[in-house]
Amino acid sequence: MPTRFNYDRLAELLAQFDMTPSAAEVQGMLTGLIATGSDAQSDELMTLMTDLAYDGNTMPAELKNLLREQAEEIQAALGDRDMGYQLLLPDDQAPLGDRLQALGGWVQSFLVGFGVNQANVANTSGDLREALDDMIEIAKLDFDDEDGEDAERAYFEVAEYLRISAMMCFTELGHHQQTVPEKNKTLH
């Protein structure tokens, strides 16, 4: 699924609005919120993002539109049958240290978004609880700037695991909350 923004372009746009979180952190936060049931088009989502990512300050309309577009893209990608959701991280040409830092920020921000909407994970599947536990452990890691083939492979494996975990979360929690049950219609 093609995306409208790459990491560098979104980082540039967010910097125009003095956003504190990085592009990866913004996507992680939005993903955590949407994966747990927030609707991409809801005013509630923008209120949460104002509080979480813009220090509660009044968010300019242009920034709201940018975040709403990104949220809609995330929601569509999470629900994509072809598993088209991708983490928004620096490209493969960026130094591994920068990519690791962005990955750490993404997972921490995902957990923030998740925590806002999901106070109790007891009712989730064992697989999702395990993935969330793993995400918590990944968020605690101090990513070293090791270079080399093993470090690259580990980076890609962790990024893929986080991608799949986010989609699993959406399938189990977010997808169901966004489908409104039809009321029984009786014909007379």
Backbone torsions as a table, in degrees:
resi	resn	phi	psi	omega
1	MET	NA	120.6	-178.7
2	PRO	-68.9	144.6	178.9
3	THR	-111.2	152.7	-177.5
4	ARG	-76.2	-33.9	-174.3
5	PHE	-120.0	143.1	166.3
6	ASN	-99.9	174.1	-175.1
7	TYR	-58.4	-49.3	-177.0
8	ASP	-63.7	-41.8	-179.5
9	ARG	-65.8	-44.1	179.8
10	LEU	-67.0	-40.0	177.6
11	ALA	-59.4	-41.4	178.7
12	GLU	-63.5	-44.3	180.0
13	LEU	-66.3	-42.3	-179.8
14	LEU	-66.5	-35.0	179.5
15	ALA	-63.3	-29.6	177.7
16	GLN	-62.3	-23.8	-178.2
17	PHE	-106.8	13.3	-179.6
18	ASP	54.0	41.9	176.1
19	MET	-71.4	132.7	178.0
20	THR	-74.1	-48.3	-179.9
21	PRO	-67.8	150.9	176.7
22	SER	-75.3	171.3	177.8
23	ALA	-59.4	-41.0	178.5
24	ALA	-64.9	-40.3	-179.8
25	GLU	-67.3	-39.6	177.7
26	VAL	-62.7	-45.4	179.1
27	GLN	-65.4	-39.9	178.1
28	GLY	-61.0	-43.8	179.9
29	MET	-64.2	-48.0	178.0
30	LEU	-60.4	-41.5	-179.7
31	THR	-63.8	-44.4	178.4
32	GLY	-60.4	-41.0	178.9
33	LEU	-67.7	-46.7	-177.8
34	ILE	-69.9	-38.1	-179.2
35	ALA	-66.3	-16.5	179.5
36	THR	-110.8	13.4	169.3
37	GLY	119.0	-9.3	176.3
38	SER	-68.5	139.4	178.6
39	ASP	-89.2	136.0	-176.1
40	ALA	-59.6	-27.0	-176.3
41	GLN	-98.1	2.7	-174.9
42	SER	-80.1	147.2	174.0
43	ASP	-67.4	-30.2	178.6
44	GLU	-60.2	-39.3	178.7
45	LEU	-62.6	-42.9	179.7
46	MET	-67.5	-35.0	176.3
47	THR	-63.8	-44.5	178.2
48	LEU	-62.8	-43.3	179.6
49	MET	-66.3	-34.2	175.8
50	THR	-61.2	-45.5	-179.5
51	ASP	-68.8	-44.4	-173.4
52	LEU	-80.3	-38.4	-170.5
53	ALA	-114.4	-9.0	-177.7
54	TYR	-128.2	24.6	175.4
55	ASP	53.4	29.0	177.6
56	GLY	74.2	2.3	178.6
57	ASN	-74.4	161.2	177.0
58	THR	-64.6	124.2	-177.5
59	MET	-88.3	128.1	177.4
60	PRO	-59.1	147.8	-178.5
61	ALA	-57.2	-37.8	-179.6
62	GLU	-63.6	-39.0	178.6
63	LEU	-69.3	-41.0	176.3
64	LYS	-58.6	-44.2	179.6
65	ASN	-63.0	-42.2	178.5
66	LEU	-61.4	-46.7	-179.6
67	LEU	-67.4	-37.8	178.4
68	ARG	-64.5	-41.5	177.1
69	GLU	-61.6	-44.2	179.2
70	GLN	-64.5	-41.0	179.5
71	ALA	-62.5	-42.2	178.5
72	GLU	-63.5	-39.9	177.7
73	GLU	-64.0	-42.4	179.6
74	ILE	-63.7	-47.2	-178.8
75	GLN	-60.3	-44.3	178.6
76	ALA	-63.5	-42.9	-178.3
77	ALA	-67.6	-39.2	178.7
78	LEU	-64.3	-32.8	179.3
79	GLY	-90.4	0.4	-178.1
80	ASP	-66.3	126.0	179.4
81	ARG	-64.4	-23.1	179.4
82	ASP	-88.9	11.6	177.4
83	MET	56.0	49.5	-173.9
84	GLY	-81.7	-2.2	-179.5
85	TYR	-66.6	134.8	177.8
86	GLN	-131.6	141.4	173.8
87	LEU	-68.7	141.1	178.7
88	LEU	-91.0	100.3	-176.1
89	LEU	-132.0	160.9	175.7
90	PRO	-55.7	151.1	-177.8
91	ASP	-67.9	168.0	-174.2
92	ASP	-62.7	-15.7	179.7
93	GLN	-83.0	-16.2	179.6
94	ALA	-69.3	152.8	177.7
95	PRO	-56.6	142.7	-178.0
96	LEU	-56.7	-38.1	178.9
97	GLY	-58.3	-40.3	178.3
98	ASP	-67.1	-41.1	-179.8
99	ARG	-67.4	-39.5	178.2
100	LEU	-65.4	-40.5	178.1
101	GLN	-62.6	-43.9	178.3
102	ALA	-64.2	-40.1	178.9
103	LEU	-63.1	-44.2	177.3
104	GLY	-61.9	-41.8	177.3
105	GLY	-64.9	-39.0	179.0
106	TRP	-60.7	-50.3	-174.9
107	VAL	-67.7	-38.5	177.3
108	GLN	-62.8	-41.7	-179.7
109	SER	-71.2	-35.8	174.6
110	PHE	-58.1	-45.9	-179.0
111	LEU	-64.4	-33.3	174.9
112	VAL	-63.8	-50.3	178.3
113	GLY	-60.2	-42.5	177.9
114	PHE	-61.1	-45.9	-176.6
115	GLY	-63.6	-31.1	179.4
116	VAL	-63.9	-41.0	-175.9
117	ASN	-96.4	-20.3	-174.2
118	GLN	-124.0	89.5	179.5
119	ALA	-74.0	-31.2	-174.3
120	ASN	-125.7	117.6	179.5
121	VAL	-97.6	5.3	-177.3
122	ALA	-61.1	-27.8	-177.7
123	ASN	-91.4	7.7	179.1
124	THR	-91.8	166.4	179.9
125	SER	-67.3	158.5	176.8
126	GLY	-60.3	-37.6	178.9
127	ASP	-63.4	-42.5	-179.6
128	LEU	-69.9	-40.7	177.4
129	ARG	-60.5	-40.7	177.9
130	GLU	-64.1	-42.9	178.9
131	ALA	-62.8	-41.1	178.7
132	LEU	-66.2	-40.0	175.3
133	ASP	-60.7	-42.2	177.8
134	ASP	-63.6	-40.4	179.0
135	MET	-62.3	-40.5	178.4
136	ILE	-61.6	-42.9	178.4
137	GLU	-66.4	-39.8	178.1
138	ILE	-62.9	-40.7	-179.4
139	ALA	-63.4	-25.3	-179.5
140	LYS	-83.5	-14.0	-175.7
141	LEU	-64.6	143.9	171.5
142	ASP	-99.3	100.7	-174.4
143	PHE	-71.3	118.8	177.4
144	ASP	-79.3	156.8	177.7
145	ASP	-89.0	36.2	179.0
146	GLU	-64.0	135.8	174.2
147	ASP	-104.8	165.7	177.1
148	GLY	122.5	170.7	-175.8
149	GLU	-64.5	-39.7	179.9
150	ASP	-65.3	-41.1	179.2
151	ALA	-65.8	-41.3	177.4
152	GLU	-61.8	-45.6	-179.4
153	ARG	-62.5	-43.5	179.6
154	ALA	-62.7	-41.6	178.0
155	TYR	-58.4	-49.6	-178.2
156	PHE	-65.9	-36.8	178.6
157	GLU	-65.8	-42.6	178.9
158	VAL	-66.8	-43.5	179.1
159	ALA	-60.6	-42.4	179.1
160	GLU	-66.2	-40.7	178.3
161	TYR	-61.5	-42.6	179.1
162	LEU	-66.0	-39.4	178.4
163	ARG	-60.7	-48.9	-179.5
164	ILE	-65.4	-39.8	179.9
165	SER	-63.7	-40.3	178.1
166	ALA	-63.4	-42.2	178.9
167	MET	-67.1	-37.5	177.7
168	MET	-63.3	-41.9	178.8
169	CYS	-61.4	-45.4	179.2
170	PHE	-63.2	-43.1	-179.7
171	THR	-61.7	-40.9	-176.1
172	GLU	-83.1	-37.4	-172.9
173	LEU	-113.6	-48.9	-173.2
174	GLY	-75.9	-43.6	-176.4
175	HIS	-60.8	-42.3	-177.1
176	HIS	-70.3	-33.7	-178.4
177	GLN	-74.0	-23.8	-176.0
178	GLN	-91.1	-12.7	176.8
179	THR	-91.1	121.1	-178.5
180	VAL	-89.5	123.8	-179.1
181	PRO	-66.4	139.7	177.2
182	GLU	-76.7	141.0	177.3
183	LYS	-80.0	145.6	178.3
184	ASN	-63.9	128.0	178.4
185	LYS	-107.5	126.5	177.9
186	THR	-105.4	135.3	178.8
187	LEU	-98.7	133.7	180.0
188	HIS	-110.2	NA	NA
